[in-house]
């Protein structure tokens, strides 16, 4: 294993439009040495043609049947020769100095296990938004992911925690993976510069995960039962605050003019219904 080498692992599934930009953002890093491994996770013919055309400039192209992002990442990381791994979704891209800044942080502090950064969210309509992850120790990750899915970590930490959970094909797999890394100690550090660009698309992994949110939360909470028991007070506070926010929102809804008009319009029908009982 090359201790100075950073291995970019880029799973790709039907991203013909963006994969070249993702690859170029890895190749154009100011840091050196870099290797780029692309895992074609059962893409369509159009995407395979693009991957074939860019194959000469990447280190390795791995082709497999569609098995999901977790499996694609694990397959790519197994082939990686670098001591450091950067996972990158095929429709997103980094700014050129990310690796330079990330490697300085992780090499200067043994407690740093994950390096992430501020992010520009790119919407389909052309709007942009700044997102700043919180980072922190495992306690910060109990209820939500406090690092980007595309971040830098050490291959040895991936190995020691068992890699990505390949049963998680509906999303949140990066969050669950970070929980296991940080359970071993250390924390996630956020570079206070905007060095990543994330596309918020209607059919993105995040959008699909949100559709299965409660199923995925149940899986994570159950899998890491001991962690949540150890942080019982934080768990109770979280759920009570969630209930409180819902109740406040319900009260706000009843005070809106639309609700009051609707209630007034329905009153005669409710009166008639009551008489017919």
C-alpha positions in Angstrom: 0.0 0.0 0.0 1.3 3.4 -1.0 1.0 5.6 2.1 1.1 8.9 0.2 -1.3 7.8 -2.5 -4.9 9.0 -2.5 -7.3 6.6 -4.3 -10.5 8.1 -5.7 -13.3 5.5 -5.9 -16.2 6.5 -8.1 -19.2 4.2 -8.4 -21.1 5.0 -11.6 -24.7 4.0 -12.5 -26.2 5.6 -15.6 -24.4 8.9 -15.2 -23.2 9.5 -18.8 -23.8 13.2 -18.5 -21.6 13.9 -15.4 -19.1 11.1 -15.0 -16.4 12.8 -17.0 -16.6 15.9 -14.8 -16.3 13.8 -11.7 -13.2 12.0 -13.0 -11.6 15.2 -14.1 -12.2 16.7 -10.6 -10.1 13.9 -9.2 -7.4 14.0 -11.9 -7.1 17.8 -11.5 -6.3 17.8 -7.8 -3.3 19.9 -6.8 -2.2 17.0 -4.6 -0.1 14.1 -6.0 0.0 11.1 -6.3 -3.6 10.3 -7.2 -5.2 7.2 -8.7 -8.8 7.0 -10.0 -10.9 3.8 -9.9 -14.3 3.8 -11.5 -16.8 1.1 -10.8 -19.4 0.7 -13.5 -22.4 -0.7 -11.4 -24.4 -2.1 -14.3 -24.9 1.1 -16.3 -26.8 1.5 -19.5 -25.2 1.5 -23.0 -24.8 5.2 -23.2 -22.9 5.4 -19.9 -20.7 2.4 -20.9 -19.7 4.2 -24.1 -18.6 7.3 -22.1 -16.7 5.1 -19.6 -14.9 3.4 -22.5 -13.9 6.7 -23.9 -12.4 8.0 -20.7 -10.8 4.7 -19.6 -7.3 5.7 -20.9 -7.1 8.5 -18.4 -8.2 6.6 -15.3 -6.2 4.1 -13.3 -8.8 1.3 -13.4 -12.3 0.6 -14.7 -14.2 -2.2 -13.0 -17.4 -3.5 -14.5 -20.0 -5.4 -12.6 -23.7 -6.2 -12.6 -25.9 -3.7 -10.7 -25.3 -4.4 -7.0 -25.8 -1.0 -5.4 -23.5 1.8 -4.3 -22.2 0.1 -1.1 -21.0 -2.9 -3.0 -19.5 -0.8 -5.8 -17.6 1.3 -3.2 -16.3 -1.8 -1.4 -15.2 -3.4 -4.7 -13.3 -0.2 -5.7 -11.7 0.2 -2.3 -10.5 -3.4 -2.3 -8.6 -2.6 -5.5 -7.2 0.7 -4.2 -3.5 0.9 -3.6 -3.6 4.1 -1.6 -3.5 4.5 2.1 -6.2 7.2 1.7 -9.6 6.8 0.1 -11.9 9.5 -1.3 -15.3 8.3 -2.3 -17.0 10.3 -5.0 -20.5 9.9 -6.6 -20.4 10.1 -10.3 -22.6 13.2 -10.7 -20.6 15.3 -8.2 -17.2 16.9 -8.2 -14.5 18.4 -6.0 -12.6 21.6 -6.3 -8.8 21.1 -7.1 -7.4 21.8 -3.6 -9.6 19.4 -1.6 -7.0 16.6 -1.3 -4.2 19.0 -0.4 -6.2 20.5 2.4 -7.6 17.2 3.6 -4.3 15.3 3.7 -2.6 18.0 5.8 -5.4 17.7 8.4 -5.5 13.9 8.6 -1.7 13.6 8.8 -1.3 16.2 11.5 -3.9 14.8 13.9 -4.3 11.0 14.5 -7.7 11.6 16.0 -9.1 12.8 12.6 -10.8 9.8 10.9 -12.9 11.5 8.3 -12.2 14.8 6.4 -15.1 16.6 4.8 -15.8 20.2 3.7 -18.3 22.9 3.0 -20.4 22.2 -0.1 -22.2 24.0 -2.9 -25.6 22.3 -3.6 -26.5 22.5 -7.3 -30.2 22.3 -8.0 -31.7 21.2 -11.4 -33.3 24.7 -11.8 -29.9 26.4 -11.6 -30.1 27.6 -8.0 -27.3 27.0 -5.6 -27.1 26.8 -1.8 -24.3 26.5 0.7 -24.2 23.5 3.0 -21.9 23.3 6.0 -21.7 19.8 7.7 -21.1 19.7 11.4 -18.5 16.9 11.7 -17.7 15.7 15.2 -17.4 12.5 17.2 -19.8 9.5 16.9 -22.3 11.2 19.3 -22.8 13.9 16.6 -23.7 11.2 14.1 -26.4 9.5 16.1 -29.4 11.2 14.5 -28.0 12.4 11.1 -25.0 12.3 8.9 -22.6 15.2 9.8 -20.2 14.6 6.9 -20.5 14.4 3.2 -21.0 11.0 1.5 -17.9 12.0 -0.5 -15.1 12.4 2.0 -11.6 11.3 2.7 -10.7 8.5 5.2 -7.9 5.9 5.6 -8.2 2.5 4.0 -7.2 0.8 7.2 -10.2 2.3 9.0 -12.5 1.0 6.2 -11.0 -2.4 6.7 -11.2 -2.4 10.5 -14.9 -1.4 10.6 -15.9 -3.9 7.9 -16.5 -1.5 4.9 -19.9 -0.3 3.7 -23.0 -2.3 4.6 -23.9 -4.0 1.3 -27.4 -4.7 2.4 -28.2 -1.0 2.4 -29.2 -0.4 -1.2 -31.8 2.3 -0.5 -29.5 5.0 1.0 -27.9 6.3 4.2 -25.1 3.7 3.7 -22.4 6.4 4.1 -23.9 7.7 7.3 -24.0 4.2 8.8 -20.5 3.5 7.6 -19.2 6.7 9.4 -20.9 5.6 12.6 -18.9 2.4 12.6 -15.6 4.2 11.8 -16.2 6.7 14.6 -17.2 4.1 17.1 -13.5 3.1 17.0 -12.7 6.6 18.2 -11.7 9.9 16.7 -13.8 12.5 14.8 -14.8 13.9 11.5 -13.1 17.2 10.6 -14.7 19.8 8.4 -12.5 21.9 6.1 -14.0 25.5 6.4 -13.8 26.0 2.7 -16.3 25.2 0.0 -14.5 22.5 -1.9 -17.3 20.2 -3.1 -20.2 20.4 -5.5 -23.2 18.2 -4.9 -26.1 17.9 -7.4 -29.5 17.7 -5.7 -31.4 15.8 -8.4 -35.0 14.5 -8.3 -33.8 10.9 -8.7 -30.6 11.2 -6.6 -29.6 8.7 -4.0 -30.5 11.2 -1.3 -34.0 11.7 -2.8 -34.5 7.9 -2.9 -33.3 7.5 0.7 -35.8 10.1 1.9 -38.6 8.1 0.4 -37.5 5.2 2.6 -36.4 7.3 5.5 -38.2 5.5 8.4 -37.3 2.1 7.2 -33.7 3.1 7.0 -33.7 4.8 10.4 -35.2 1.7 11.9 -32.4 -0.3 10.4 -29.7 2.0 11.7 -31.2 2.4 15.2 -31.6 -1.4 15.5 -28.2 -2.3 14.1 -26.5 0.2 16.5 -28.8 -0.5 19.5 -26.0 -0.4 22.0 -24.8 3.0 20.8 -28.3 4.5 21.3 -28.7 2.9 24.7 -25.3 4.4 25.7 -26.7 7.8 24.7 -30.2 7.3 26.1 -30.6 10.8 27.4 -29.7 12.3 24.1 -32.1 9.8 22.4 -35.0 10.8 24.6 -34.3 14.5 24.2 -34.2 14.1 20.4 -37.6 12.3 20.2 -39.3 14.7 22.6 -38.0 17.7 20.7 -39.3 16.1 17.5 -42.8 15.6 19.0 -42.7 19.2 20.3 -41.9 20.6 16.8 -44.7 18.6 15.3 -47.2 19.9 17.9 -46.1 23.5 17.3 -46.5 23.0 13.5 -50.0 21.6 14.0 -51.0 24.6 16.1 -49.5 26.9 13.4 -51.6 25.1 10.7 -54.8 25.6 12.7 -54.1 29.3 12.9 -53.7 29.8 9.1 -56.4 31.5 7.3 -56.8 28.6 4.8 -57.5 26.2 7.7 -60.1 28.6 9.2 -61.9 29.1 5.9 -62.0 25.4 5.3 -63.3 24.7 8.8 -66.1 27.3 8.3 -67.1 25.8 4.9 -67.3 22.3 6.3 -69.3 23.3 9.4 -72.8 23.0 7.8 -71.9 19.5 6.3 -70.8 18.3 9.7 -74.0 19.6 11.3 -76.1 17.7 8.7 -74.0 14.6 9.2 -74.6 14.8 13.0 -78.4 15.1 12.5 -78.5 12.0 10.3 -76.9 9.8 13.0 
